[in-house]
Amino acid sequence: MKLWKQKVVESTFERSPALRAALVELMDRVIEHHKTEPLMTFDGRPLTDEEVEHVLPLDKGRIDRVVTRIVRCLHYEHEGTPLPQGSTYEVAVDPLNEAEIETLIRDRSGLVGGKQGEFVYRYVAVDANTWDWVLMFYLTHHFRVRVAVP
């Protein structure tokens, strides 16, 4: 976690003070919004004021592009060939249930970060032209990605 903060987060903010200012402004707007309309978790629980202070609003399109890039790189690493132009990527942030998390960890395709579980992923071929990927960051953030090649 320390390496992530130093090498990625801090260096990104140093290179782009405008990004940092924009994120701080967005975070302030989220906190103000939460005062009148509480933010909820996937399971319908309202966030506490303390939790809201850690909410970082990001553009879903930007996150989807990063997740897609990760999947493309991992596919190349595992399969030895790049995914072709025109492949489609369906990114979902549906939460995983406990059984899915256990399966992901037990049958993982890869792990980065050791016991901290910084990044665990799994992929399976659905058929010759489709793969399902599950990515999990810090045991809390999950992404499902369906890749279909033309």
Backbone bond lengths (Angstrom), bond angles and torsions (degrees), N, CA, C in turn:
res aa  C-N    CA-C-N  psi(-1)  N-CA   C-N-CA  omega(-1)  CA-C   N-CA-C  phi
1 M - - - 1.446 - - 1.528 109.59 -
2 K 1.318 117.04 -39.14 1.455 121.09 -179.91 1.527 110.37 -63.11
3 L 1.324 116.89 -42.27 1.456 121.37 178.86 1.526 110.35 -62.06
4 W 1.340 117.24 -43.68 1.460 121.63 178.21 1.533 110.36 -58.48
5 K 1.354 116.48 -48.00 1.464 119.86 -178.56 1.522 111.28 -61.81
6 Q 1.349 116.96 -44.63 1.460 120.12 -175.86 1.520 112.32 -72.70
7 K 1.308 116.93 -49.57 1.461 121.03 -171.32 1.520 113.86 -82.12
8 V 1.307 117.37 -31.34 1.463 119.13 -174.94 1.523 111.14 -105.22
9 V 1.325 116.69 -60.77 1.459 119.71 -172.67 1.525 111.48 -67.09
10 E 1.325 117.38 -55.96 1.459 119.83 -176.36 1.522 112.24 -63.41
11 S 1.328 117.22 -41.33 1.466 118.82 -178.82 1.527 111.13 -68.41
12 T 1.333 116.86 -33.73 1.469 119.81 176.79 1.522 110.24 -64.90
13 F 1.317 117.53 -44.57 1.461 120.46 179.92 1.530 111.58 -67.38
14 E 1.327 118.05 -34.10 1.456 120.46 176.74 1.526 111.07 -64.84
15 R 1.341 116.06 -39.82 1.465 120.23 -179.76 1.519 112.25 -74.43
16 S 1.319 116.99 -24.48 1.463 120.04 -174.71 1.526 111.22 -137.33
17 P 1.331 117.07 80.34 1.466 119.01 177.12 1.530 112.02 -61.82
18 A 1.331 117.26 -28.05 1.469 119.89 178.73 1.532 110.12 -65.38
19 L 1.339 117.46 -39.07 1.462 120.81 177.10 1.517 110.19 -62.29
20 R 1.317 116.09 -45.18 1.462 120.22 179.38 1.525 110.64 -59.43
21 A 1.324 117.37 -46.17 1.465 121.40 -179.89 1.523 110.83 -63.06
22 A 1.330 117.26 -40.97 1.465 120.97 179.38 1.519 110.92 -64.06
23 L 1.341 117.01 -41.57 1.469 119.90 179.50 1.522 111.52 -66.64
24 V 1.329 117.09 -39.78 1.463 120.19 178.61 1.529 109.69 -63.26
25 E 1.329 116.90 -41.53 1.465 120.25 178.07 1.535 110.79 -63.09
26 L 1.330 116.71 -43.70 1.465 119.93 178.60 1.527 111.39 -63.02
27 M 1.319 116.37 -40.83 1.465 119.86 179.60 1.528 110.15 -63.01
28 D 1.341 116.82 -40.82 1.460 120.03 178.32 1.529 110.68 -62.91
29 R 1.322 116.79 -39.85 1.465 120.78 179.28 1.530 110.89 -65.67
30 V 1.342 116.97 -37.93 1.469 120.45 177.96 1.524 110.07 -64.18
31 I 1.314 117.49 -43.04 1.469 121.11 179.66 1.525 110.28 -62.66
32 E 1.319 117.34 -42.87 1.464 120.81 178.13 1.528 110.73 -63.84
33 H 1.318 117.17 -42.87 1.466 121.67 178.86 1.530 110.43 -61.42
34 H 1.319 116.37 -41.38 1.471 121.76 -177.81 1.533 111.50 -62.41
35 K 1.323 116.70 -28.56 1.470 119.76 -179.81 1.525 111.71 -65.55
36 T 1.336 117.24 -31.08 1.462 120.18 -178.77 1.527 112.59 -102.85
37 E 1.320 116.74 -28.40 1.471 121.32 -179.73 1.527 108.22 -140.56
38 P 1.341 117.95 98.54 1.462 121.03 -173.91 1.532 112.97 -57.28
39 L 1.316 115.01 138.96 1.458 121.46 174.53 1.522 108.59 -77.24
40 M 1.335 115.70 147.79 1.463 120.78 -175.93 1.528 110.40 -120.57
41 T 1.323 115.12 154.51 1.460 121.12 172.97 1.526 108.44 -84.78
42 F 1.338 115.83 175.07 1.461 120.30 178.97 1.523 111.80 -57.25
43 D 1.342 116.44 -34.39 1.465 119.16 -176.48 1.526 113.10 -89.89
44 G 1.338 117.39 10.92 1.462 121.34 174.92 1.514 115.40 88.67
45 R 1.329 118.18 5.63 1.462 121.03 179.13 1.531 109.22 -84.01
46 P 1.358 117.32 130.91 1.466 118.32 176.65 1.529 110.64 -68.77
47 L 1.328 115.54 141.65 1.460 120.02 176.96 1.523 109.80 -71.49
48 T 1.323 116.10 146.31 1.462 120.29 173.96 1.525 108.10 -77.45
49 D 1.327 116.36 163.50 1.467 120.29 177.29 1.529 110.81 -59.61
50 E 1.328 116.30 -37.15 1.467 120.35 178.66 1.528 110.97 -64.27
51 E 1.324 117.03 -42.47 1.465 120.63 179.14 1.525 111.39 -65.28
52 V 1.319 116.66 -38.60 1.466 120.31 -178.60 1.522 111.12 -62.74
53 E 1.318 117.32 -31.28 1.470 120.25 178.78 1.524 111.83 -63.43
54 H 1.334 117.55 -17.82 1.460 121.66 -179.87 1.527 112.72 -102.81
55 V 1.322 116.43 1.25 1.461 120.11 179.05 1.521 108.87 -72.70
56 L 1.304 114.77 130.42 1.458 120.49 178.67 1.527 107.47 -119.39
57 P 1.314 117.04 103.22 1.465 118.99 -178.43 1.523 110.48 -73.35
58 L 1.296 115.66 125.13 1.462 121.16 179.29 1.519 109.45 -129.69
59 D 1.290 115.75 153.82 1.448 122.34 178.47 1.526 109.66 -71.02
60 K 1.347 117.08 123.64 1.458 120.92 -178.44 1.523 111.48 -58.79
61 G 1.315 116.94 -38.52 1.465 119.70 179.23 1.516 111.98 -59.93
62 R 1.324 116.30 -40.09 1.463 120.67 179.12 1.529 110.57 -66.64
63 I 1.323 116.20 -43.15 1.468 119.84 179.05 1.531 109.79 -63.87
64 D 1.333 116.42 -44.37 1.465 119.97 179.24 1.528 111.07 -58.54
65 R 1.335 117.46 -40.17 1.469 120.16 179.09 1.525 111.33 -64.43
66 V 1.325 117.38 -39.93 1.465 120.79 178.71 1.527 110.15 -67.05
67 V 1.326 117.25 -45.32 1.468 121.25 179.33 1.527 109.77 -61.81
68 T 1.322 116.82 -42.03 1.468 120.87 177.76 1.518 110.98 -61.32
69 R 1.302 116.98 -42.20 1.469 120.94 178.80 1.532 110.49 -62.78
70 I 1.324 116.91 -41.58 1.468 120.76 177.87 1.525 109.79 -60.42
71 V 1.337 116.78 -46.87 1.464 120.73 -179.48 1.530 110.27 -61.98
72 R 1.323 117.45 -43.57 1.473 119.88 -179.99 1.532 110.53 -59.96
73 C 1.319 117.05 -43.58 1.467 120.78 179.61 1.527 111.75 -66.15
74 L 1.333 116.72 -43.68 1.468 119.95 179.24 1.518 111.38 -65.89
75 H 1.327 117.16 -38.55 1.462 119.99 176.71 1.524 110.04 -59.18
76 Y 1.313 116.66 -45.37 1.463 120.47 178.91 1.532 110.43 -62.24
77 E 1.315 116.39 -42.90 1.470 120.85 179.30 1.521 111.47 -59.82
78 H 1.323 117.51 -43.47 1.463 121.29 -176.03 1.524 113.73 -84.04
79 E 1.321 117.29 -38.84 1.464 120.80 -173.51 1.528 113.18 -97.48
80 G 1.337 116.72 -18.32 1.461 120.08 178.40 1.521 114.56 80.54
81 T 1.319 117.30 3.38 1.465 120.77 177.68 1.522 108.64 -136.94
82 P 1.325 116.49 145.79 1.464 118.34 177.47 1.530 110.91 -74.56
83 L 1.304 115.66 152.30 1.456 119.67 172.88 1.532 107.61 -69.67
84 P 1.317 117.29 138.07 1.469 119.39 -175.02 1.527 113.57 -70.54
85 Q 1.334 114.74 156.23 1.465 120.53 172.31 1.520 107.63 -55.43
86 G 1.304 116.66 144.76 1.456 119.78 179.16 1.521 113.64 89.78
87 S 1.338 117.45 -4.26 1.469 119.36 175.29 1.523 108.29 -65.28
88 T 1.325 116.41 147.24 1.462 120.25 178.40 1.525 109.49 -108.25
89 Y 1.318 114.76 147.64 1.455 122.34 -177.53 1.521 108.17 -129.20
90 E 1.324 116.86 116.31 1.461 121.68 175.81 1.526 107.25 -104.10
91 V 1.327 115.93 110.77 1.467 121.59 -177.45 1.523 108.52 -102.55
92 A 1.326 116.02 129.16 1.468 121.58 177.17 1.525 108.74 -128.80
93 V 1.321 115.88 148.42 1.461 120.85 179.13 1.520 111.43 -111.66
94 D 1.327 115.90 25.55 1.457 119.53 178.20 1.520 109.75 -58.26
95 P 1.330 117.48 135.90 1.464 118.80 178.86 1.527 111.20 -67.17
96 L 1.319 115.16 150.77 1.461 121.17 176.17 1.521 108.57 -90.64
97 N 1.331 116.33 144.04 1.457 118.21 173.97 1.530 108.29 -83.84
98 E 1.314 116.08 173.80 1.470 120.93 -175.10 1.526 112.27 -59.42
99 A 1.324 117.33 -41.53 1.467 120.82 179.95 1.526 110.91 -64.82
100 E 1.334 117.15 -38.46 1.463 120.31 178.72 1.527 111.32 -66.97
101 I 1.314 116.43 -38.39 1.471 119.96 177.80 1.524 109.93 -65.21
102 E 1.327 117.19 -43.88 1.464 120.78 178.20 1.526 111.16 -60.31
103 T 1.338 116.95 -42.90 1.468 120.88 178.60 1.519 110.61 -64.68
104 L 1.312 116.48 -43.50 1.462 120.98 178.97 1.527 110.99 -58.01
105 I 1.303 116.88 -46.85 1.467 120.32 -178.63 1.525 110.84 -69.55
106 R 1.322 117.64 -44.72 1.465 121.67 -177.83 1.531 111.65 -66.73
107 D 1.322 117.30 -45.52 1.467 121.82 -173.85 1.528 112.07 -104.83
108 R 1.299 117.01 28.76 1.464 121.04 -174.06 1.531 111.93 -61.47
109 S 1.312 114.00 151.60 1.464 120.98 173.65 1.520 110.33 -89.63
110 G 1.329 116.10 -23.70 1.452 120.39 179.89 1.504 111.38 -166.66
111 L 1.342 114.72 160.47 1.462 122.54 -177.63 1.514 107.39 -145.71
112 V 1.315 115.75 134.49 1.458 120.96 175.39 1.511 107.17 -124.84
113 G 1.308 118.14 127.97 1.454 120.87 174.67 1.504 116.00 104.48
114 G 1.311 118.08 0.40 1.456 119.95 174.37 1.510 114.18 68.45
115 K 1.331 116.45 -141.69 1.457 122.45 -171.88 1.525 113.32 -64.87
116 Q 1.325 118.20 -21.28 1.457 120.52 179.06 1.523 111.62 -71.30
117 G 1.336 117.38 -18.23 1.456 120.69 178.86 1.509 113.11 64.97
118 E 1.341 116.18 37.36 1.454 118.52 -178.22 1.525 111.73 -55.07
119 F 1.335 116.91 -39.59 1.456 119.89 -178.91 1.518 109.07 -153.60
120 V 1.310 115.61 119.82 1.456 122.63 177.92 1.520 106.53 -126.81
121 Y 1.324 116.51 138.35 1.461 118.41 179.04 1.520 110.78 -143.24
122 R 1.315 113.39 159.82 1.459 121.22 179.46 1.518 107.78 -148.33
123 Y 1.315 115.12 142.42 1.459 118.00 173.57 1.510 109.55 -139.50
124 V 1.324 114.65 148.86 1.462 121.66 177.67 1.523 107.93 -137.80
125 A 1.321 114.78 144.32 1.457 119.99 174.72 1.517 108.40 -81.57
126 V 1.319 115.81 124.33 1.459 121.08 176.50 1.524 108.72 -80.24
127 D 1.324 115.31 -42.32 1.461 123.06 174.00 1.525 106.78 -156.01
128 A 1.308 117.86 -168.29 1.468 121.03 -175.40 1.530 113.09 -64.84
129 N 1.324 117.63 -20.36 1.461 120.68 -175.69 1.526 114.71 -121.03
130 T 1.329 117.53 8.07 1.462 120.28 -174.89 1.526 110.44 -138.77
131 W 1.325 115.35 135.85 1.471 121.72 175.57 1.511 108.75 -128.38
132 D 1.318 115.92 143.88 1.457 122.39 171.42 1.525 108.28 -110.07
133 W 1.310 115.27 126.46 1.459 122.73 178.92 1.519 109.04 -114.75
134 V 1.322 115.99 145.10 1.461 122.02 170.34 1.523 106.42 -129.11
135 L 1.328 115.75 125.37 1.462 122.21 179.12 1.522 107.84 -117.09
136 M 1.328 116.08 137.34 1.460 120.05 178.06 1.527 108.55 -133.58
137 F 1.330 115.59 126.69 1.451 122.47 179.06 1.517 109.38 -110.98
138 Y 1.320 116.57 128.67 1.468 123.29 176.54 1.530 112.93 52.27
139 L 1.313 116.28 33.21 1.468 123.49 176.36 1.526 113.48 60.23
140 T 1.325 117.68 9.43 1.465 119.33 -176.84 1.526 114.30 -128.64
141 H 1.311 119.06 -31.89 1.460 121.69 -176.05 1.525 109.66 -103.55
142 H 1.324 115.71 120.95 1.464 120.85 -174.05 1.518 110.91 -119.85
143 F 1.314 114.59 142.03 1.461 120.68 174.50 1.524 107.86 -134.02
144 R 1.309 114.56 135.30 1.459 120.93 172.05 1.525 105.64 -108.85
145 V 1.323 115.49 134.93 1.459 119.62 179.89 1.527 108.66 -132.71
146 R 1.315 116.22 123.44 1.460 120.80 173.18 1.522 106.63 -103.18
147 V 1.335 115.04 123.60 1.458 121.59 -179.99 1.523 108.12 -110.02
148 A 1.316 115.76 127.87 1.464 120.53 177.13 1.535 107.86 -125.83
149 V 1.311 115.63 128.60 1.467 119.94 178.35 1.523 108.86 -97.75
150 P 1.337 116.09 148.95 1.477 119.27 -178.67 1.518 112.15 -68.73
